[in-house]
Amino acid sequence: MAITPRRSVLYMPGANQRAMDKARSLDCDCIIFDLEDAVAENAKEQARGAVAQMIEEGGYGYRELVVRVNGLDTPWGRDDMAAFAGMPIDALLFPKVESAEQLVEIEKQATAAGIAGSLALWLMIETPRGVLDVRSVIAASKRVECLVMGTSDLVKELRAQHTPARANIGYALQHCVLAAREAG
């Protein structure tokens, strides 16, 4: 598997049309269209449609396009997946992945939604269980291409505070990097 350098990854709130439009001109390697944390519950369906429209319009050039969907345990997750089946995106990003069983269910639902087996899956690791079980999670699917560390949620789950040096989450970050490198 080739390593893709991702020096800059830009999160775009799916509910902010102006920001998504501006992202076409920003110098970054990857754009993550966020339907999860960046979107209020009452705006989720509208944001899903706006993101689909922006992706269909194109104009993002060389950038990798990734959609962070809502979790499958929410009312929006499955509809998010179905909306982006067949869209010209590089990956779907799933929040709070903690177990191999959860990843198996994600793959099952992706198949049910008509998502091609070649579409990469990115996983957010943002809980203590996710960090501790990351090796078994990665091993559960050949489609996992990238781990995304959700440090804000991880710090919250640890009942810690953000610090400039990140010493309080250093182990978690290092553990996930080791697991990712082990898996290629």
N, C-alpha and C positions, 0 to 999 in steps of 0.2 A: 504494500500500500504506500503510495506516495504521500509525503508530508506536505500539506498546504500551509504556507505561512499566512497567519492571520494576525498581522501587526496591529490592526485597528478594526474593532468590531463596534458598530454603531447600533444601539437600540432605538427603534422608532416606535412611539406609541401608535397603535393602530387606530386610535380615535383622533389623531392629529393630522389631518389632511395636508396642512401647510408644511409640517415637518417632513412628512413622507415625500412630498414633492421636492423640497429642498435637498433631501438626501441624494437625489440624482446628481447634484453638483458637488457633493462633499467627497473629499479624498479619503476613502476608507476601503478596506479589503472585503468587508462583509457587512450586510445590513440585516438586522433581525427585526422583523415586523412583529411587535409584541401585542398579542391579544389577551395576555394573562394579567399580570400585575399592573400594567400601565393603563388598563381600561376598566372603568367603573362597571358594575354589574348591569346597570340599566342601559349601557352603551355597547355591550359585547356584540350583539348581532349586527348593529350598524357598523361597528369597527371591522368585523369580519368582511362585510361587503366592501367597505372602503379599501381594505388591504388587497382584496382580490382584484378590485378595479385598478389600483395602482400597479400591481404586478402585471396585469394584462396590458396596460398602457405601455409598460416597459420604460426604456430610457435609463436604466441603471448600469448600463455598460458592463464592465469587467467584474463587477462586484458579485460575490456570492449572495444569494437571496435565501433567507431562512425565515420561517414563520414559527414563532413561539405560540403554540396552541394552549388552550386551557387543559387542565388535567382531565383524565377520563372519569374521575370521580365528581365532576361538576356537570351542570346541565348543558354546558357548551362544548365540551371536549370532542365528542363524536361528530357534532355538526362542523366544528372547526376542521377536523380531519377530512371530512367529506368535501368541504368547500375547496380544499386545495389539492384534491386528487387530480392529477393530470395538468396542474398548473406548472409554469416554467420556473420552478424553485429548485434549490439545491438540497434542501433538507427541511425537516420538521423538527422543532425543538420541544421537548416535553419537560414540564416542571416537576420538581420534587420526586425524582425517580430514586427509589430506595431498595428495590428487590428485583431479583431475576424474574420472579412471578409477575411483577408489574410490567416488566419489559416484554415478557411473553404475551401478556394481554394487550399491550400497545401494538405489537406486531399482528396479533389476531384481528384487532379492530382496524388496523391499517389495511389489511387484506380485505376485510368486509367493506371498507369505504372505497375500495377500488384504487388504492394507492400502489403504484408500481413497486415491485420488490427491489428495484434499483435505487429508489429514493433513500438517501441517507437519513439516519436518525441521530439527532443530537440529544444529549441527556443533561439535564440540570442536576447537579449534585449539590444539595443545599440543606441537608439534615445530617445529624450524627449517624443515623442508620445508613443513609446513602453513602457517606464517607466510609464507614466501616465495612459495608458490603459491596463496595464498588467493583472489586475483582469479579465476584460472581455475577454482578449486573452486566458488566462488559462481556463476559463469557457467554451470556444468554443469547446473543444475537451477532451475526456477522455484519449487520447493517449499522452498528454503532460506529460513527465516524469521529465524533467529537464529544468531549466532556466540557460542560460549561459550569464553572463554579459560581454558585449563588451565595456569595459571601455575606450579603446583607441578611438573608434568611438564616444562614448558618450561624452568624454571630447572635442573632435573636434567639435561635433554638438553644445555643450554648449559654444563654443568659450572660453574655459577655458584652463588651463595649468595643466599638471600632477604635483601632489605634493606628497611627501612621505606619508603624513597622509591621503590623499584622502578626506579631509574635504569637498572639493567642489563637490564631488559626493556621500557623505555619505547618504544624503536623498534618492537618487535614489537606492542605494544598499539596504538600510533598507526597503524601500517601496517594492521592488521586493522580498526580503526575507519574509516580512509579507504576501504578496500575495501568495507566494509559500506555506508557512506554512498553510495559511487559506485553500488552495486547497488540502492540504494533500501531 
